[in-house]
Amino acid sequence: MSKKNHDGLRYPSIDDLLEVIDSKYKLAYIAAKRAKIIKRDEFSPIETKCVKPVGKALEEILAGKTTAEF
């Protein structure tokens, strides 16, 4: 059973995410692409608090499990 995210839109924090990805636009792009994959495969390599694919993708980015090159 996974943990529930009771923080809503405050988790993961945009400030923490911008320490990993240097641009809000890049962050949105990477999160959207990864969320599509998570939704299709119904798999995330880490234990996440979020239930929705975008939240899971953001948690993966924060954990350093998802990267992209531009």
N, C-alpha and C positions, 0 to 999 in steps of 0.2 A: 504494500500500500504506500502510495507516494504522499509526501507532505503537501498540505494545501498552502497556497499563497494567499495570505490574508492582508498583504500590503497593497494589493491592487496595482495601480500604475506606478507606484513608487519603487517597485522591485522588478528587475534590477535597476539600479539608479543610473540615470543618463550620465551623471558625472563620472561614475565608475566605468561605464562603457566607453566614454570618450577618452579615458586613459589608455584603453586598449586600441581603439580605432580613432584616428585623428580627425574624422569629419562626420557630422550628423548624416550627410548624404550617403557616404560610404557605408555607414552603420545601417541605415535603412535598407540600402540595396542588398547588403550581405544577409541581413536578418530576413528579408523577404524571400530571397533565393533559398536560404537554408530552411525556412519555415515550410516552403513548398515541398522540399524533400522530406522533411519530418512528417508532414501530413500524408504524403504518398506512401512512405515506407512504414509509418507508425513506429519509428525507432529514434531514440536519442541515446548517444553513448554515455551520458552521465545521468545521475539521479537528479531530477529537477523538481522544484517547488511549483512551478507554473504548469498549468494543464493545457493551455492553448499552444499551438505550434510556434507562434511568434515569440511568446514568452520563453519557451524552451530554447529557441534559436538564440535569443538574447543571453540566456544563461550559459549556453555553449560558448558564445563569443567571449563572455566575461571569464569563463574558465580556461580560455585559450584553446578550445577544441575545434573552433571554426575560424579559418583564416581565408583571405583572398588577396590576390595581387592585382594591382591596377596599373 
